[in-house]
Amino acid sequence: MSRSGELTSGLPIRQVPIRKPRPRYTGPTQSTRDQVLERDGGCLRCHSIDALQVHHRIARGMGGSSDASLNRPANLVTLCEACHRHVEEHPEWAYRAGWKIRGRNVNPASVPIATFYGWVVLCDDGRIEQALAYLDASPTEDLADLTSIQDRINETLLNEAIARWFG
């Protein structure tokens, strides 16, 4: 090969640009994301409708995951930017409140989450249900009054904290 960039046979050397691979997208599909945002109606922690993000309760891991089950509606929750940051900065609290889930073998639909509306279960079909078993509530109890449910949750959490501190 000559220094001019030609082969000794006289044919020019073809330079091919090196392409960087595109990063793979490992998040939910747009339709699943839209379903979760519509289901939640805003941040499920503070009820804000500003700067909304979709949070994975079971983490995808660094660089994402090819596990499609991590992008199902029961594993996704809407948080505003500030609440998302709070959940990530306070992991122990987030695990206790159901915002984060340890382990990949757990069905997120079976883990209640403490939301603005009280303790709920997020279903794979995109519904939200009150977590009755978690509250020890009677199925015949009137669940329309979310304030009383939240009061019961707060009382239960306070009693648990008192038991931990002084028990």
N, C-alpha and C positions, 0 to 999 in steps of 0.2 A: 504494500500500500504506500502511496506517495504522501508527502506532507500536505498536499493540497486538498486532501479529503477524497481523492479518487482511488479506486482500486487500480492495481497495475494493469488491469485489462482495459482501463479507460472508462469504466462505468462509474457514475457518481455513487457515493454512499448515501443511502436514505436514512435520515434521522427521524425516529419515531418518538413523539413526546411520551413521557411516562405519565400515566394517569393515576391519580390517587384514588383508591376505592372510596366510594361514598359511604359515610357512616350508615349503618343499618338502623332503621326506625324500630324501636322495641316497645313503643307505647300502644295505647288502645287505638282502635280504628276511630275515624271521625264520627261514625254513627254511634258507637259505644260511648264516646266522650260526650256527644250531644245528649244521649239518653241519661247519663249520669248527671250532667248539668241541669237538665230539665227535672229529673227526679228530685234533686236536692233543692232546687230553687234558690240557691245562694250558698254561702258558707254554712256548713252544718255546725260549726262551733260558735260563731258570733252572729250569723244571719246576714252578714254584709253581702252586697252584690257587686262590690268593686274588686278588681284585680283577681278574678277567680282562677284557681288552678285545680287540676285533678291530681289527687294524692293516692299513691299505692299503699295500702295498709300492710301487705306483705311486700317488702322491698324487692325491686327487680335486681338489685346488686349493681356494682360498679360496671359500667359499660352496657347495662341492660341485660335482658334475658330473652331467649327464644321460646320460653314457656308461655304459651298463649293463655293459660289459665290465670296468669297474674293480671290479665287485662279484662277480666270479667267484672260486671257491675258490682258484685258483692265485695270485691277487693278494692274498688275505687270509691273515693269520696271527694266532694267538692270542698275546698278550703280557700279562703282569701289568702293573699300573699303573707300577711302578718300572722295569721293563724298557722299557715303551713310552716313558716319559720319557727313559730313557737313549738309545734309538734316535733320538728326536727331537732330543736335545741334542748328539748326536755324529754328524752326518750323513755325514761322510766315511768314518768307520768303518762306518756302517750301509750305505752303498753298496758298500763292499768286501766286506762280509759277506753281501750279498744281502737285507738287511732293508728296504732302499729300492732302487728302480729308477728310473733317469733315463729320461725319454722315454716318450711314450704309444704309440709304435709297437713296443715290445718285448713279446714274449710272456712273461709272468711264469713260465710253465711251463718255459721254457728257461733260467731264471736260478737257479742253485743258491743255497741259503741255509745259512749256518753255524748249526746249531741245537744244542740240548742233546744230540741224538742223533748229531751229526756233520753232514756236508754232505748235504743232501737236495734233492729237487726236489718242489715242490707241484704236483699235477696238477689240471686243470680238473674231473675227475670226482670230486674229493674224496680221492684217494689221496695218500700220501707215498711217494716212492721214493728209495733211496740214490742219490747222484750219483756213479755209478761212473766216468764219463768224467772228472769233475773230479778224482777221486782217482788216476787212472791205474791203477785196480785191474783185475785180471783178472775176467771174469764168472764164472769157476769158483771164485773165492776164497770162503771161508766168511764170510758177512756177518753171522752171528749175534753175533759178538763186537764190539759197538759201541765198546767201550773201545779196542780196537786201531785201529779206524778213526779215533776221535777222537785217539789218539796220533799217527797218521800225519798227520792234519790239522794238529795242533799243530806237528809237526816241519816240515811243509811251510810253514806260516805263519812259523815261526821262521827257516827258511832264506831265505824271501823277505825278511823284515825284515833279516837279516844282510846279504844281498846289496844291499839298498837303502842300508843304513847304511855299509857298508864296501866296497861294490862299486864 
